Amino acid sequence: MNLSLADVAWHRSVGQLVESLDRPGFWPALARVLDEYVPLDNWVALLFSDGRPYLFAESPYEGESPDPLFHDYIKGLYLLDPFYVANRERPGSGLFRLSEVAPERFRQTEYYRLYFDRNVKEDEVQYNVQLDETRTLCLSLGSRRRFTVEQIALLDLIRPWVAGLMRQRLFFEGAMAEQPARQVPRWQGDLEAAMARLGTPLTARELDVIRLMLGGCSNKEVANKLDISAETVKVHRRHIYAKLNIKSQPELFALFLKAQADA
């Protein structure tokens, strides 16, 4: 067997990660190993389910208090996260890129400007390990630069190792490892509950349009996802703005944040 020094280093690192599976520092250790091969600026380990994501660990925050941006994410902004939305719509395991899951106008949204660009920076990839019908274990990797084709290829090459470690780690995460899958998905209901706090009646279809609009979907994408015409989307948009007494999408996003803050 002919092994290069890089091969030896990789197998040594994986062995050390296996040894640390039952220790508190597993997630940072896994991120450090990945950072040796593909430079990372931030990372977070999450469990996606039919409600709010559950946080296992995240890269250190430089401030003295908990990361306020990620706190907002857990509280409600996750509803606009392209990775979360894509996983809820099409659950599955694999390595996913931001460019594969983000809507057409994602980088023009208030979510991108106020959260993603400040917290994640430029690019993001995510390892997903589907556990059952509603739960997916996720490791998101963020960068201030676009990941190169070579870097993505390398991350995909080692995916079986990373996914296997992630799945085994879940057995040491306490109650979350034994959490049963809910029979009725309710993640769309979180938006309904949030907007209901504004005291303005919105239909289920209008809530769907709001979620897709704030997530960066164009009128055409909204129409395709909801199986309606683009003209119908425009009608829904006018009705939404009239009911909420607003005139722009930034105002809609501000109301969305207020509804989350009032939770």
LOKOL-309680 format. One line per 3 residues: their letters; for each residue x, y, z of C-alpha. Coordinates in nm, 4 decimals. Example, Ala and Ser with C-alpha at 12.3 -4.5 7.8 and 13.67 -1.06 7.14 Angstrom:
# LOKOL-309680
as = 1.2300/-0.4500/0.7800  1.3670/-0.1060/0.7140
***
This chain:
# LOKOL-309680
mnl = 0.0000/0.0000/0.0000  0.1430/0.3347/-0.1074  0.0290/0.6211/0.1151
sla = 0.1287/0.9843/0.0833  0.1989/1.2029/0.3833  -0.1368/1.3732/0.3201
dva = -0.3118/1.0338/0.3350  -0.1420/0.9515/0.6639  -0.2343/1.2913/0.8097
whr = -0.5978/1.2532/0.7074  -0.6345/0.9060/0.8569  -0.4645/1.0228/1.1752
svg = -0.7078/1.3161/1.2012  -1.0106/1.0929/1.1452  -0.8849/0.8559/1.4126
qlv = -0.8585/1.1438/1.6579  -1.2107/1.2578/1.5691  -1.3434/0.9079/1.6375
esl = -1.1748/0.9231/1.9767  -1.3447/1.2569/2.0502  -1.6984/1.1541/1.9483
drp = -1.8160/1.1432/2.3094  -1.6406/1.4637/2.4160  -1.7739/1.8225/2.4306
gfw = -1.5172/1.9506/2.1827  -1.6115/1.7200/1.8954  -1.7733/1.9807/1.6675
pal = -1.4869/2.2347/1.6951  -1.2406/1.9509/1.6374  -1.4226/1.8436/1.3215
arv = -1.4278/2.2046/1.1976  -1.0534/2.2410/1.2610  -0.9789/1.9283/1.0574
lde = -1.1924/2.0506/0.7668  -1.0276/2.3944/0.7901  -0.6883/2.2328/0.7312
yvp = -0.8048/2.1229/0.3865  -1.0569/2.3930/0.2943  -1.0213/2.7340/0.4697
ldn = -1.3323/2.8233/0.6697  -1.4403/3.1485/0.8330  -1.7367/3.0165/1.0297
wva = -1.9343/2.7005/1.0904  -2.2426/2.5792/1.2749  -2.3837/2.2352/1.3614
llf = -2.7643/2.2185/1.3649  -3.0564/1.9842/1.3666  -3.3288/2.0772/1.1175
sdg = -3.6733/1.9492/1.2077  -4.0344/2.0580/1.1612  -3.9885/2.3584/1.3894
rpy = -3.7021/2.5779/1.4987  -3.3541/2.4384/1.4286  -3.1691/2.3032/1.7311
lfa = -2.8160/2.4364/1.7806  -2.5426/2.1910/1.8791  -2.2364/2.4130/1.8364
esp = -2.1071/2.7099/1.6377  -1.7794/2.8843/1.5648  -1.6676/3.1218/1.8434
yeg = -1.8209/3.4684/1.8509  -1.5791/3.7538/1.9153  -1.8168/3.9539/2.1364
esp = -1.8725/3.9024/2.5071  -2.2411/3.8135/2.4777  -2.4048/3.5382/2.2672
dpl = -2.3954/3.6011/1.8940  -2.6984/3.8325/1.8387  -2.7209/3.7569/1.4680
fhd = -2.7414/3.3832/1.5174  -2.9896/3.4365/1.8007  -3.2152/3.6116/1.5478
yik = -3.1660/3.3176/1.3112  -3.2853/3.0635/1.5674  -3.5729/3.2862/1.6726
gly = -3.7248/3.3159/1.3265  -3.4906/3.4101/1.0423  -3.4315/3.0417/0.9742
lld = -3.7649/3.0503/0.7909  -3.5854/3.2446/0.5153  -3.2645/3.0374/0.5135
pfy = -3.2249/2.8784/0.1666  -3.0694/2.5644/0.3178  -3.3500/2.5236/0.5719
van = -3.6237/2.5854/0.3142  -3.4663/2.3502/0.0593  -3.4283/2.0773/0.3199
rer = -3.7877/2.1116/0.4380  -3.9153/2.0987/0.0800  -3.6841/1.8172/-0.0323
pgs = -3.5222/1.6393/0.2658  -3.2103/1.4446/0.1793  -2.8483/1.3711/0.2575
glf = -2.5513/1.5136/0.0704  -2.3271/1.8157/0.0265  -2.5194/2.1231/-0.0867
rls = -2.3943/2.4596/-0.2129  -2.5587/2.7959/-0.1626  -2.5796/2.8417/-0.5404
eva = -2.7792/2.5169/-0.5639  -3.0454/2.6054/-0.3090  -3.0694/2.9871/-0.3083
per = -3.3578/3.1540/-0.4983  -3.2896/3.3784/-0.7959  -3.2950/3.7048/-0.5996
frq = -3.1490/3.5815/-0.2711  -2.8596/3.8301/-0.2710  -3.1059/4.1174/-0.3144
tey = -3.3076/4.0337/-0.0031  -3.3025/4.2090/0.3332  -3.2232/3.8695/0.4864
yrl = -2.9036/3.8550/0.2826  -2.8063/4.2134/0.3605  -2.8836/4.2121/0.7326
yfd = -2.8000/3.8530/0.8232  -2.6155/3.6454/0.5662  -2.3675/3.9079/0.4461
rnv = -2.2782/3.9996/0.8055  -2.2809/3.6532/0.9601  -2.1833/3.4036/0.6899
ked = -2.0116/3.6548/0.4544  -1.9884/3.5288/0.0938  -2.0414/3.1562/0.0401
evq = -2.1752/2.8556/0.2262  -2.1877/2.4796/0.1860  -2.3722/2.2333/0.4030
ynv = -2.3356/1.8663/0.4891  -2.6807/1.7140/0.5439  -2.7426/1.3779/0.7082
qld = -3.1100/1.2838/0.6926  -3.2105/1.0952/1.0075  -3.5789/1.0300/0.9406
etr = -3.8780/1.1895/0.7685  -3.8501/1.5216/0.9527  -3.5016/1.5456/1.1066
tlc = -3.1766/1.6314/0.9284  -2.8410/1.6768/1.0974  -2.6496/1.9644/0.9351
lsl = -2.2997/2.1080/0.9376  -2.2809/2.4445/0.7606  -1.9449/2.5858/0.6514
gsr = -1.9126/2.9563/0.5681  -1.6446/3.1530/0.3875  -1.5612/3.5150/0.3063
rrf = -1.4659/3.3939/-0.0423  -1.6403/3.1756/-0.2961  -1.5502/2.8106/-0.2571
tve = -1.3550/2.6913/-0.5584  -1.4507/2.3938/-0.7713  -1.1511/2.2066/-0.6297
qia = -1.2542/2.2805/-0.2719  -1.6093/2.1619/-0.3339  -1.4753/1.8452/-0.4961
lld = -1.2556/1.7772/-0.1936  -1.5395/1.8373/0.0532  -1.7569/1.5996/-0.1491
lir = -1.4778/1.3402/-0.1631  -1.4558/1.3238/0.2160  -1.8331/1.3459/0.2641
pwv = -1.8757/0.9764/0.3608  -1.6252/1.0239/0.6439  -1.7817/1.3472/0.7649
agl = -2.1398/1.2181/0.7398  -2.0494/0.9019/0.9271  -1.8888/1.0987/1.2089
mrq = -2.1859/1.3361/1.2270  -2.4335/1.0495/1.2502  -2.2347/0.8764/1.5238
rlf = -2.1986/1.2008/1.7174  -2.5763/1.2300/1.7479  -2.5769/0.9397/1.9965
feg = -2.3854/1.1634/2.2374  -2.6090/1.4689/2.2031  -2.8476/1.3619/2.4777
ama = -3.2222/1.3958/2.4383  -3.1990/1.5288/2.0832  -3.0727/1.1899/1.9662
eqp = -3.3914/1.0236/2.0901  -3.6371/1.2941/1.9825  -3.9178/1.1267/1.7863
arq = -4.0217/1.2622/1.4506  -4.3428/1.4659/1.4587  -4.6278/1.3266/1.2581
vpr = -4.7471/1.6648/1.1287  -4.4828/1.9020/0.9874  -4.5377/2.2515/1.1253
wqg = -4.2515/2.4658/0.9991  -4.4773/2.6654/0.7697  -4.7024/2.7218/1.0715
dle = -4.4228/2.9106/1.2478  -4.4545/3.1895/0.9920  -4.8310/3.1891/1.0258
aam = -4.8027/3.2254/1.4047  -4.5470/3.5044/1.3727  -4.7471/3.7095/1.1241
arl = -5.0680/3.6551/1.3220  -4.9113/3.8576/1.6026  -4.9373/4.1626/1.3786
gtp = -5.3148/4.1483/1.4155  -5.3807/4.1504/1.0409  -5.5594/3.8511/0.8835
lta = -5.3556/3.6928/0.6047  -5.4601/3.3892/0.4042  -5.2499/3.0728/0.3904
rel = -5.1625/3.1478/0.0280  -5.0558/3.5034/0.1155  -4.8292/3.3638/0.3870
dvi = -4.6729/3.1291/0.1319  -4.6113/3.4260/-0.0985  -4.4567/3.6276/0.1876
rlm = -4.2167/3.3481/0.2800  -4.1030/3.2969/-0.0774  -4.0719/3.6694/-0.1481
lgg = -3.8648/3.7368/0.1639  -3.6491/3.4353/0.0817  -3.5536/3.5848/-0.2549
csn = -3.7863/3.4150/-0.5010  -3.8819/3.6106/-0.8112  -4.2478/3.6301/-0.9153
kev = -4.1805/3.3510/-1.1628  -4.0232/3.1276/-0.8968  -4.3112/3.1947/-0.6570
ank = -4.5575/3.1079/-0.9319  -4.3769/2.7822/-1.0132  -4.3544/2.6741/-0.6495
ldi = -4.7203/2.7492/-0.5786  -4.8481/2.6354/-0.9195  -5.0151/2.9671/-0.9962
sae = -4.9565/3.2350/-1.2585  -4.7107/3.5220/-1.2194  -5.0025/3.7634/-1.2500
tvk = -5.1741/3.5939/-0.9556  -4.8542/3.6368/-0.7545  -4.8654/4.0115/-0.8269
vhr = -5.2268/4.0253/-0.7108  -5.1375/3.8481/-0.3857  -4.8485/4.0892/-0.3389
rhi = -5.0746/4.3937/-0.3776  -5.3235/4.2483/-0.1305  -5.0470/4.1749/0.1218
yak = -4.9070/4.5272/0.1014  -5.2561/4.6755/0.1346  -5.3471/4.4626/0.4372
lni = -5.0200/4.5445/0.6124  -5.0243/4.9104/0.5031  -4.6763/4.8948/0.3513
ksq = -4.5262/4.9762/0.0124  -4.2005/4.7799/-0.0134  -4.0331/4.4498/0.0605
pel = -3.7934/4.6049/0.3180  -4.1018/4.7193/0.5104  -4.2404/4.3664/0.4882
fal = -3.9133/4.2269/0.6227  -3.9210/4.4785/0.9092  -4.2699/4.3596/1.0025
flk = -4.1508/4.0005/0.9859  -3.8687/4.0811/1.2302  -4.1123/4.2604/1.4608
aqa = -4.3417/3.9596/1.4613  -4.0484/3.7367/1.5580  -3.9353/3.9775/1.8298
da = -4.2844/3.9765/1.9811  -4.2805/3.5975/2.0132
***
